[in-house]
Amino acid sequence: MKPTALVVDYGGVLTTPLSGTVDAWLAAERIEPERFRALMREWFGPDAAPNVAHDLETGRITPADFQHQYAAALQRTDGTRPDAEGLLERMFAGFQEEHRMLDVLRSARQHGLKTALLSNSWGFDYPREGWDGLFDAIVISGEVGMRKPEAEIYLHAARVLGVAPAACVFVDDLGPNVRAAVAVGMIGVRHRDVQTTIEELAAIFDKPFL
């Protein structure tokens, strides 16, 4: 089936890389990096059991409630805990939009492709101004009660676009999310840098992007 839809992640794809943003936040907050990375493996590793981060992403708890549990699980280099109030806002403060990827979406729509955002939410206040001109559908985990890499959220994104999963190309910076999209029939693109992603999309759709 010829692909007719482009589905993209937000953080790390339509923004500057997540790793740089998080590293700057860890340094500013003086949070122990290894403590943070161990927590991420516990919450998001291949053997992760359902946990508070999953509850946040699916909207079962509020960002305010999550922040207190998140702060309690982290530790500064001096042994204290970071301030819970505003923790998520500070964590994502370094995000900057990746304008070339936004141009890719505009180009895709000019080519007649359908476009969708598929993002796991961490209480992030998405800058939605102008999104009507970028997306035919917006699927945010906390608003639909599902999260990547659950199969159902990919199928939901395809349904709201009105296409089969096999007609979708999905772009994400996290390998497990890409593999889950491929498992339901989508074409997966692992985003590592903007230029490589643009070249891959051009080859898949057989259309110029930018």
C-alpha positions, 0 to 999 in steps of 0.5 A, a space after each residue: 500500500 502506498 503511504 498517504 499519511 505522516 504521523 510524528 512525535 512531538 518532543 525530540 522530533 518537532 523540537 530540539 533533542 530531548 537528551 540535551 534539554 534533560 541534561 541541561 535541566 539535570 545540571 541546573 537542578 543538580 540532580 544526580 544523572 545516574 539516579 535519574 537514568 535508573 528511574 527512567 529505566 525502571 519506568 520505561 525499560 522493556 520489563 517496566 511494570 505499570 507505574 506512576 509515569 504511565 498513569 501521567 501519560 494516560 491522564 489517570 493522575 494530574 501533573 501536579 500529583 505526579 510532580 510530588 512523586 517524581 521529586 521524591 524519586 529523584 535526588 540532588 548531588 547534596 542528598 536533598 530532593 528537587 522542588 516538586 512545584 513546577 518540576 515538569 515546567 523546569 524540565 521542559 523549559 529548554 525545548 525549542 521548536 525544530 522549524 525544519 521539521 515543521 516545514 516538513 509537515 507543511 510540505 507533506 500537506 502541500 503534497 496531499 498527505 494527511 498529517 497527525 501528531 502522536 505524542 505521550 504527554 508529561 503535562 507539557 503545555 504544547 504550543 498549539 498556535 498554528 497547529 490547524 495548518 500542520 495537522 489533520 489529527 492530534 492524538 495526545 496520550 493524556 487526552 485519549 487515555 492511551 500511550 505509546 507503545 501500546 498498539 491501540 494508540 497507533 490504531 486510534 491515530 490511523 482511525 482518526 486520520 481515516 486511513 489504514 495503519 499500512 498507509 501511515 509513516 510514523 516518526 519518533 526518536 525512541 526505538 520502542 515507539 517506532 517498533 510498536 508502530 511497525 508491529 501494527 503495520 505502519 512504516 517506522 522511521 527512527 528520528 536521529 537528526 533532521 536531515 536524515 529523517 527528511 531524506 528517509 521521508 523523501 525516499 518513502 513517499 517518493 516526494 521532495 521535502 524541503 
